[in-house]
Amino acid sequence: MYAVIETGGKQYRVELGSLLEVERLDAEQGATVTLDRVLLVADEAETAIGRPVVPDATVEAEVVRQTRGEKIDVFKYRPKARRRVKKGHRQELTVLRIADIRFNGRSAAELARQAEEAAKTERQRLEEAAARQAAADRELAARLAARRAQAAPAREATEPPASSEAAGSGRGDAGSGPSGGGERSCGGEHGPEPGPRRTGGPSGGRGTAHRDHRRAGRGRGRCRAEPDSATATAGEPTEPDRPRARRSRTTKKDE
């Protein structure tokens, strides 16, 4: 519900709870004033237009404070008469808060209070429904936890224990792979390379041979870097791999 009132020679559109500054009224701070010059009243049901005022319509307001408006300058002069007058002015104002609008026995404050109570009742109903749902969820979670606790011993009794041989073979396979701990193999006949990767000395060692074989990418079969057991003896240097012949690249300049 809203209304259009007249006070101090000006018209204002007001609603319940709105603040407005009007011309100075003779009232103390905190007092309640009644404005009877209501030019229009409208709500959801009907709209009444006054001629010039609406009968049985009043607006009640509370005086918030007495104040003064912004300063304005008033300058007057007369041309060709050497007359110049400058004055300042600050309007005395009263700040009002609209407390109620009454029309044909209906009160805007009463309607607002009833709507607030209805909203509060609806909010309470929603909160109670949410509390009931939370309690039901907690009860369901407790039942599911108890059911899992009862089913755990039966499941452990039905599962057979793992054999020790399978566990031992699993540990052996884990250590013998490429990512395992002890040995590495290049895929040749000489088998895995013990220990970490080593580089050969001046005479070329087994670590260099394994590294060259892996870099060359030769598949399975005899490693060319492996010394022959019939001709090579322990401590003798092995013959390194022969380097591959490079293909000559011809350019237009050579041609």
C-alpha positions in Angstrom: 0.0 0.0 0.0 1.3 3.5 -0.8 -0.1 7.0 -0.7 0.6 10.5 -2.0 0.5 13.2 0.6 0.9 17.0 0.6 2.8 19.0 3.2 4.7 22.3 3.1 3.3 23.0 -0.4 5.0 19.8 -1.8 3.7 16.3 -2.7 5.4 13.1 -1.7 4.9 9.5 -2.5 5.2 7.4 0.7 5.2 3.8 1.7 5.3 2.0 5.0 8.8 2.5 6.5 10.0 5.1 4.0 12.1 8.2 5.1 11.5 11.7 3.7 12.5 15.2 4.4 9.7 17.8 4.6 9.4 21.4 5.6 9.9 22.1 9.2 7.1 20.8 11.4 6.5 21.9 15.0 7.1 18.6 16.7 9.8 17.1 19.0 12.1 14.3 18.1 10.4 10.9 18.6 6.9 12.3 18.5 4.1 11.0 16.1 2.4 13.3 13.7 -0.7 12.7 11.5 -0.8 13.9 7.9 -4.4 14.2 6.8 -3.9 15.8 3.4 -3.8 12.5 1.4 -4.3 13.0 -2.3 -4.2 9.3 -3.4 -4.2 5.9 -1.7 -3.6 2.6 -3.6 -3.2 -1.0 -2.6 -3.7 -4.4 -4.3 -7.5 -4.2 -4.0 -8.4 -0.7 -5.1 -7.1 2.8 -5.8 -8.8 6.0 -4.4 -8.1 9.5 -5.9 -9.0 12.5 -3.8 -11.0 15.6 -4.9 -8.8 17.2 -3.6 -8.2 14.8 -0.7 -9.3 11.2 0.0 -11.8 11.0 2.8 -11.1 8.5 5.7 -7.4 8.3 4.7 -4.6 9.3 7.0 -0.8 8.8 7.2 1.0 8.5 10.5 4.7 9.3 10.7 7.4 9.4 13.4 9.7 12.4 13.7 13.3 11.1 13.4 15.2 14.5 13.7 15.2 18.2 12.9 17.8 19.2 10.4 18.8 21.8 7.8 19.2 21.4 4.1 22.1 22.3 1.8 23.2 25.9 1.6 22.2 27.8 -1.5 23.4 31.2 -2.7 20.9 33.9 -3.7 22.4 36.7 -5.9 20.5 39.7 -7.0 21.7 42.6 -9.1 20.3 45.5 -11.2 22.1 46.3 -14.4 23.4 49.8 -14.9 22.5 50.7 -11.3 25.6 49.4 -9.4 23.4 47.1 -7.2 24.7 43.7 -6.2 23.2 41.6 -3.4 24.4 38.1 -2.4 22.7 36.0 0.4 22.9 32.4 1.6 20.0 30.2 2.7 19.6 26.8 4.4 16.1 25.4 4.6 14.8 24.1 8.0 13.7 20.4 7.5 12.1 17.6 9.5 13.0 14.0 8.8 9.9 11.7 9.0 9.6 7.9 9.0 6.2 6.6 7.8 4.7 4.4 10.5 1.2 3.6 9.1 -1.2 4.3 6.3 -4.9 3.9 7.1 -7.8 3.8 4.6 -11.4 2.5 5.0 -10.5 0.6 8.2 -7.4 -1.1 6.7 -4.0 -0.5 8.1 -0.8 -1.0 6.1 1.2 -1.8 9.4 -1.3 -4.5 10.3 -1.2 -6.1 6.9 2.6 -6.1 7.0 2.6 -7.7 10.4 0.3 -10.5 9.3 2.5 -11.1 6.2 5.6 -11.3 8.4 3.9 -13.8 10.8 2.9 -16.0 7.8 6.4 -15.9 6.4 7.8 -16.8 9.9 5.3 -19.7 10.2 6.4 -20.9 6.7 10.1 -20.6 7.7 9.5 -22.6 10.9 7.6 -25.3 9.0 10.6 -25.6 6.6 13.1 -25.7 9.4 11.1 -28.5 11.2 10.9 -30.5 7.9 14.7 -30.1 7.5 15.3 -31.3 11.1 13.1 -34.4 10.5 15.0 -35.2 7.3 18.4 -34.9 9.0 17.3 -37.2 11.8 16.1 -39.8 9.3 19.4 -39.6 7.5 21.4 -40.1 10.7 19.3 -43.2 11.6 19.8 -44.7 8.1 23.6 -44.1 8.3 23.7 -45.9 11.7 21.8 -48.9 10.4 24.1 -49.2 7.4 27.2 -49.0 9.6 25.9 -51.7 11.9 25.1 -54.0 8.9 28.7 -53.5 7.6 30.2 -54.3 11.0 28.1 -57.6 11.2 29.1 -58.7 7.6 32.8 -58.1 8.0 33.7 -61.2 10.2 31.6 -63.5 7.9 33.5 -62.2 4.8 36.9 -62.8 6.4 35.9 -66.4 7.4 34.8 -67.3 3.8 38.0 -65.9 2.1 40.9 -68.5 1.9 44.3 -67.4 3.1 46.9 -66.6 0.5 49.6 -69.3 0.0 53.2 -68.6 0.9 54.5 -70.0 -2.4 52.5 -67.5 -4.4 53.7 -64.7 -2.1 57.4 -65.9 -2.6 57.0 -66.1 -6.4 55.5 -62.7 -6.4 58.5 -61.2 -4.6 60.9 -63.0 -6.9 59.2 -61.7 -10.0 59.1 -58.2 -8.6 62.9 -58.2 -8.1 63.8 -59.8 -11.5 62.0 -57.3 -13.8 63.6 -54.3 -15.4 62.3 -52.1 -12.6 63.3 -54.6 -9.9 66.3 -54.4 -7.7 69.3 -56.6 -8.4 70.0 -57.3 -12.0 69.4 -55.9 -15.5 69.4 -57.8 -18.8 70.0 -56.6 -22.3 68.2 -59.5 -23.9 71.4 -61.3 -25.1 72.7 -64.8 -24.2 75.1 -63.6 -21.6 72.1 -63.0 -19.2 71.4 -60.3 -16.8 73.9 -57.7 -15.8 74.7 -57.9 -12.0 74.6 -54.7 -9.9 74.1 -51.2 -11.0 75.1 -49.9 -14.4 78.9 -49.5 -14.7 81.1 -48.0 -17.4 84.1 -49.8 -18.7 87.7 -48.8 -18.2 90.3 -48.1 -20.9 90.2 -51.7 -22.1 86.4 -51.8 -22.4 84.4 -53.7 -19.8 81.2 -55.6 -19.6 79.2 -52.5 -18.5 80.2 -50.7 -21.7 79.3 -53.7 -23.8 75.8 -54.0 -22.2 75.3 -50.2 -22.7 76.3 -50.4 -26.4 74.1 -53.4 -27.0 71.1 -51.6 -25.5 71.7 -48.5 -27.4 72.1 -50.4 -30.7 68.6 -51.9 -30.1 69.5 -55.4 -31.3 66.8 -57.8 -30.3 67.2 -61.1 -28.6 70.1 -63.3 -29.4 73.8 -63.4 -28.8 75.3 -60.0 -27.7 78.2 -59.1 -30.0 79.9 -57.5 -27.0 80.0 -60.8 -25.1 83.5 -62.3 -25.2 83.8 -65.8 -26.7 84.4 -68.4 -23.9 86.7 -70.4 -26.2 89.0 -67.6 -27.3 88.8 -65.0 -24.6 90.1 -65.5 -21.1 89.4 -63.7 -17.9 91.3 -60.4 -17.7 91.9 -60.0 -21.4 90.3 -57.1 -23.2 87.4 -57.8 -25.5 87.2 -56.6 -29.1 84.8 -53.7 -29.3 82.0 -53.5 -31.9 82.9 -52.3 -35.3 81.4 -48.9 -36.1 78.9 -48.8 -38.8 80.0 -47.3 -42.1 78.4 -43.9 -42.8 76.7 -43.3 -46.0 78.3 -40.5 -48.0 76.0 -37.6 -48.5 76.4 -35.8 -51.9 75.4 -32.3 -52.4 74.7 -30.2 -55.5 78.1 -28.6 -55.1 79.9 -32.0 -55.3 77.9 -32.9 -58.4 
